Amino acid sequence: MTTGRSEGLGWIGIARLGLVQASLGAIVVLATSTMNRVMVVELAMPAMLPGFLVALHYMVQVLRPRLGYSSDVGGRRTPWVIGGMGLLALATVGAAIAIDLMADAPVLGIALAVVAFLLIGIGVGTSGTALLVLMASHVAEGRRAAAATVTWLMMIVGFIATSIVAGAFLDPFTTLRLIEVVAGVAAAAFVTTVIAVLGIERAGLATSAGQREQVPPFREALQQVWRESHSRRLALFIFISMVAYSAQDLILEPFAGLIYGMTPGETTRLSGVQNTGILVGMLSVAIICTRAARTRAGAIRAWAVGGCAGSGLALLILAVAGFVGPGWPIAASVFMLGLSNGVFAVAAIGSMMGMVGAGRRAREGVRMGLWGAAQAIAFAIGGLAATLLVDVIRFLTGSVPVAYGLVFAIEAALFFVASRLAAGIRVREGELEAAGLEGIPVAQMAR
């Protein structure tokens, strides 16, 4: 094995990229979780409003394949990461200000929130896609799966840390306090990102230059990737599973607030319990796969199947919990949901990083962008559909437990469908050979 720059970024460089992912997670969790609950519970807005706003921020992320293509052509990625993070930070503070305005000037507040969430989506799409392509271009092929898992886990750590810290500072709740907390988290995330990526491209320059080749026009490159069977199938799996995941993510905190009477700080901490479960699930699978050196693709599919099935079961349990009300061990149920989510997520990561280089070279950005777009569309549909269904069912039945219970049950069914899809994901041997991945154990793809 050679050493030095030919290997691309080392583990310190990978950890630095993980700090960027953690910063993304720290900001996004406030916009999609805490602000969602505040609009529904404290401001008594229809659940469809935050659902629509979060859907907007996902809709604009359909640009991810084009952003990934630009990185494939050979442009610098660091400015995209920093610029996207800066836009995300400012837009999230704007969203908090919009919530403050909603109390006295609903129309003006909602209008500002629409603009803010659109900019949040552009910021996430710009910074997130550039980060993934930076990883694919500057991390040696044998380390990409491990690097992706490390950065994903650090994003979950960002979720947890923000949930705990924000939960502690949000009570007693005021909208001014919300703005202060969001501004503090956003500033810390931006500064961390700038420090983390400084000089990172120079560190991996040899790897990037060695792998660069001529790339056709965007439309042709996207068509080439779409013709790859594993790229299409994985995109479908990501879409179905993420519809279910995003749906439960947006209604969980309002559910806990309405059914169990939890304060904003308490429901934010409950979100931290869920993310802790996700972290435990991901680490458990990664450790098991790392120790099983002979693990092959069938095992990673089994984890994906089991994780999706477990998520469906946990959602059915939450559907029942709504009818029981106070006294139900809600924290334990939410932890189980997070644990199952973590298992399926790390399996999906293993599949993505194992397949990102399969097929034509210099298409990693387009490929990852395609899967990112599938996730973004799924999140837009899932969040909006779930919140709309809660409003409609609650209006028709007049029952909060029935509304949330039925929606949780629908999400469970989607996870069961995703479980069946995961069982059928395959990469053709020819595609693996073209990327030089034949025979690589799944343990390396899931580390």
HELIX and SHEET records of a PDB file:
HELIX    1   1 ARG A    5  GLU A    7  5                                   3    
HELIX    2   2 TRP A   11  VAL A   29  1                                  19    
HELIX    3   3 LEU A   30  THR A   34  3                                   5    
HELIX    4   4 MET A   35  ARG A   37  1                                   3    
HELIX    5   5 VAL A   38  GLU A   42  3                                   5    
HELIX    6   6 MET A   48  MET A   59  1                                  12    
HELIX    7   7 VAL A   60  LEU A   63  5                                   4    
HELIX    8   8 ARG A   64  VAL A   73  1                                  10    
HELIX    9   9 THR A   78  MET A  102  1                                  25    
HELIX   10  10 PRO A  106  HIS A  138  1                                  33    
HELIX   11  11 GLU A  141  ARG A  143  5                                   3    
HELIX   12  12 ARG A  144  LEU A  170  1                                  27    
HELIX   13  13 THR A  175  VAL A  197  1                                  23    
HELIX   14  14 ILE A  200  ALA A  203  1                                   4    
HELIX   15  15 LEU A  205  GLN A  211  1                                   7    
HELIX   16  16 PHE A  218  TRP A  226  1                                   9    
HELIX   17  17 SER A  229  TYR A  260  1                                  32    
HELIX   18  18 PRO A  264  ARG A  291  1                                  28    
HELIX   19  19 ALA A  297  VAL A  324  1                                  28    
HELIX   20  20 ILE A  330  MET A  355  1                                  26    
HELIX   21  21 GLU A  364  THR A  397  1                                  34    
HELIX   22  22 VAL A  400  ALA A  423  1                                  24    
HELIX   23  23 GLU A  429  ALA A  435  1                                   7    
HELIX   24  24 VAL A  442  ALA A  446  1                                   5    
END                                                                             
